[in-house]
């Protein structure tokens, strides 16, 4: 488990996805992230990803590579669009999208 909540991060270091490949939980709440590095897609063991209270405008389609993800929380961001790739996460059981700017939810979800 890695928690970097309530800091002033405006980016995550790509090395997290390269060096911590056994990581199962990542908590990045209450920062200033606008995007996630592609290298996070290497965290194939990740089951929990909390990105609440950031400044994310989108979730990249590479999220589909996080096939063990069970809990994805992206509340209180700036999401206007949600990629249908979220609907391709086979183990996803909990999805929190509260307090964003979404106009629609893809039917795949």
Secondary structure, 3 states (H helix, E strand, C coil): CEECCCCCCCCCCCHHHHHCCCCCEEECCCCCCCCCCHHHHHCCCCCEEECCCCCCCCCCHHHHHCCCCCEEECCCCCCCCCCHHHHHCCCCCEEECCCCCCCCCCCCC
